[in-house]
Amino acid sequence: MSERNKEHIRRVIEEVYNRGDLGVVDEVAASDLVIHASSQDIRGRDGAKQYVAALRAGFPDLHIIIEDQIAEGDMVVTRWTARGTHKGDFQGIPATGNKVQLAGTDIDRIVGGKVIECWAHVDELGLMRQLGVVAS
């Protein structure tokens, strides 16, 4: 079960985030999905699709690399590194052309083969520094 759940999260990262295939969200996420991000809770498949679409609009070359994964029972912990170029509006910040790299860790709970809950921990301050919004 744990290995299958890790594969499930690898699919989410590769197909949804890296390729931008939002249709896959319907296959991998529960309808009542909740993503607990630091600034807000993102609810449902449509909320997840909007989140990923906004992220990829700001960083169209977004690529996430899985650094480590640990799974136990219905939980998967994934430590990742994301890279991309700020080529579009992101959270009200006009494109800077800056290349960014940020680290994060997600804890996903999978029930019935679908992600039902995610706790996302992302270095948002580091991202804002790289975009020049916050002084280093």
N, C-alpha and C positions, 0 to 999 in steps of 0.2 A: 504494500500500500504506500509506504513512504517514498519508494523510488518512483512509483507511478505519479504521485503528487508532485515530486520534483520535476518530472518530465512535463507535467501539466503547466507548471509555472514557467519552465523554459519555453514552452510553446507560446504562452502569453507574451513574454518578453520579445521573442523573435518575430512572431507574426503580427501582434497588435502594436507594440511600441516601435520595433525596428522597421517593419514593413508598412505600418499604418493600415493594416487590414482590419477595419473596424467591424466588419461582419463576423469576424471570429469571436468578438465579445459575446455574441448571443450563444455561442457554443461553449465558452469556457467560464462564463460568469452566471451566477444565480440571478434571478430577476430582482431579488431583494438585497443585492450586493451593497455593502457599505465599505467605502475606502476612508479610513481615518487618516487624513492628511493633517499636517501641523496647523494649517490655517483654516481648514474647513472639513466637513464630512461630505463626501461625494456619494450620492445614493443612486442605486439602480444601474441597469445596463446603459440607459441613455446618458446618465450622468458620467459614467466611465467613458463612453464614446466622446462626449463633449470635452472632457478633460484631456484625453489623448489627442483629439483633433486640435485643440488649442496649443498643446505642447508641440505637436508636429508643425503647426502653422508658424510658430516662433522659431523652431529649430528643425527645418525640413530634412536635414541630414542626420537627425538624432540616431545614435547607435548606443545601445546598452550592452555591456559585457558583464556576464555573471562571474564574479570573483570566487564566491563560495556559496554552497547551499547545505543546509542541515534540515532534516525532516524527522518528525516523530509524530506518530498518530495522524491526526488530520491537519497538523501544522507544518508549514514550510518556511524556513528563514532563508532569505536570499540577500547576500551582500553584493552590491553591484557598483559599476562605474559607468556613468553616461557621458558621452561627448557629442558635441554638435556646434553648429554655427548659428548665431542669432541673426537670421535673415528676415524675420517677420515680427510683427507686433506680438509681445508676450506680456501678459498681465499689465497692459497699458504702457509698456516700455517699447518705443519704436526700435526697429532693427538697428543694431550697432555694428554688425559684421564681425563681432568678437567671437572667437572660438572659445568654448567653455568646456570644462570638465568638472563633474561633481560626483560625489559619492553618496550612496544611500543604502538603507537596509529595509526590506519589506518583510513583514510577518503575515503570511497568508493562511487562512483557514479554508479547507476544502471539504465540502460535504456533498455526497452524491456525484462526485466528479466535476463539481463546479466551485469556483471561488465564491465564497459567501461573505467573507470579511477580510480586510487587509488593513494593517497598520503600517503606514509609510513614513519612514524617517529619512529626510532628505536634507542635505546641506544647503538650505535656501540662502543663508547669509553669504556663503561662499559664491553661490550663483550671482547674487546681487552685486557682490564685489567685482566679479568678472565682467559683469555687464556695465560696470562703472556707475551704478546707482548709489552704492554705499562705498565710502572711502575705506581703503585698506588699513 
